């Protein structure tokens, strides 16, 4: 755990329905067990269980950032053939207690990523 984790009104709840993520025309993730993380001042983020993400698209990027509320994030890039989206996926391997539910979950971002939600 980071040396200090600050408190914030972050809400985590189950995502309604099935969420899918596509990149470069390929299905990267599909889950009915995703979590919505709602942090004041930030866009709503959908976190998907690592088990529901196709690992062959993930490339460890070596990038790390620190959030005082969530902890240290580690990043993956997405790769499909010759197409790469740098640092498009992040996760918290040792999250702050406030966001412990997102341990082993991945979040995606960027213009190359497409999220879709459908009833489960």
C-alpha positions in Angstrom: 0.0 0.0 0.0 1.2 3.5 -0.7 2.7 5.4 2.4 -0.5 7.5 2.6 -3.9 7.1 1.2 -6.2 10.1 1.4 -10.0 9.9 1.8 -12.4 11.0 -1.0 -16.0 10.4 -1.8 -15.3 7.7 -4.4 -18.2 5.3 -5.1 -17.8 1.9 -6.6 -20.8 -0.1 -7.8 -21.6 -3.0 -10.1 -21.9 -2.0 -13.8 -25.4 -2.6 -15.1 -25.4 -5.1 -17.9 -22.5 -6.5 -20.1 -19.7 -4.2 -21.0 -17.5 -4.9 -24.0 -14.2 -3.2 -25.1 -13.0 -3.3 -28.7 -9.6 -2.1 -30.0 -8.6 -2.1 -33.7 -11.7 -4.1 -34.5 -10.9 -6.9 -32.0 -12.9 -7.8 -28.9 -10.5 -7.1 -26.0 -12.9 -7.6 -23.0 -16.4 -8.7 -22.3 -17.8 -8.8 -18.8 -21.0 -8.9 -16.7 -18.9 -8.3 -13.6 -17.5 -4.9 -14.3 -17.4 -2.1 -11.7 -18.2 1.6 -12.1 -15.8 3.9 -10.2 -17.3 7.3 -9.7 -14.7 9.9 -8.4 -15.7 13.5 -8.0 -14.0 15.7 -10.5 -13.1 12.8 -12.8 -15.0 10.9 -15.6 -16.9 7.8 -14.6 -14.5 4.8 -15.2 -15.5 1.2 -15.8 -13.1 -1.4 -14.4 -13.3 -4.9 -15.8 -12.0 -8.1 -14.1 -8.6 -9.1 -15.4 -10.1 -12.6 -16.0 -12.5 -11.1 -18.6 -9.8 -9.3 -20.6 -8.0 -11.1 -23.5 -4.4 -11.0 -22.2 -2.8 -11.4 -25.7 -3.6 -7.7 -26.4 -1.8 -6.4 -23.3 1.8 -5.3 -23.3 3.3 -4.1 -20.0 4.4 -0.5 -20.7 6.5 0.1 -17.5 4.6 3.3 -16.8 3.4 4.0 -13.2 1.5 6.9 -11.8 0.3 7.6 -8.2 -3.1 8.8 -7.1 -3.4 9.8 -3.4 -6.8 8.2 -3.3 -6.3 5.0 -5.2 -2.6 4.2 -5.0 0.0 3.4 -7.6 -1.3 2.5 -11.0 0.6 0.3 -13.4 -0.1 0.5 -17.2 -0.4 -1.7 -20.2 -0.4 -0.7 -23.8 -2.8 -2.4 -26.2 -1.4 -4.1 -29.3 -3.2 -5.7 -32.2 -1.0 -6.5 -35.2 0.7 -3.2 -36.1 -1.7 -1.0 -34.1 -0.7 0.1 -30.6 -2.4 2.3 -28.0 0.3 3.4 -25.5 -0.7 3.2 -21.8 -4.4 2.6 -22.7 -5.0 0.3 -19.8 -4.3 0.7 -16.1 -4.8 -1.1 -12.9 -4.0 -0.9 -9.2 -2.0 -3.9 -8.0 -2.0 -2.8 -4.4 -4.9 -0.3 -4.1 -5.7 2.0 -1.2 -8.3 0.5 1.1 -10.9 3.0 -0.2 -10.8 1.3 -3.7 -9.9 -2.3 -2.7 -12.8 -3.6 -4.8 -10.9 -2.7 -8.1 -7.9 -4.9 -7.2 -7.4 -7.3 -10.2 -9.6 -5.1 -12.4 -8.5 -3.1 -15.5 -9.6 0.3 -16.8 -9.3 1.4 -20.4 -9.1 4.8 -22.0 -8.3 6.6 -25.2 -9.8 7.4 -28.6 -8.8 4.0 -30.0 -11.0 2.2 -27.4 -14.7 1.5 -27.8 -16.9 0.7 -24.9 -20.4 -0.8 -25.4 -22.9 -1.7 -22.8 -25.9 -4.1 -23.3 -28.3 -5.8 -21.0 -26.8 -8.9 -19.4 
